[in-house]
Amino acid sequence: MKKLSKVDLLILGEFLLTNISEGERNDLFEVIQSRTDNKSTIYCSQWAPEGWLGKLGNGPLADAILDRIRNSSYTILLKGRSLREDYSKIK
């Protein structure tokens, strides 16, 4: 956990691809809390931010996580088809 809070840029790919457990939610909160206003974090998700609360399991801890993300971030939504298929043909 200490290493995650110290790196300059943390990229969380496939963020909330599946629902997370209470323990994972606690760990996520700890990491986000330690990085808020200190270090940069990129959240890459297949889900729109509006769906994150449900994936986090609702409740006060989920609210606290989203509060820290929302109040210190920019949102960039990409639309369109996935380019994975095109890139897989290059190989």
Secondary structure, 3 states (H helix, E strand, C coil): CHHHHHCCEEEECCCCCCCCCHHHHHHHHHHHHHHCCCCEEEECCCCCHHHHHHHHCCHHHHHHHHHHHHCCCCCCCCCCCCCHHHHHCCC
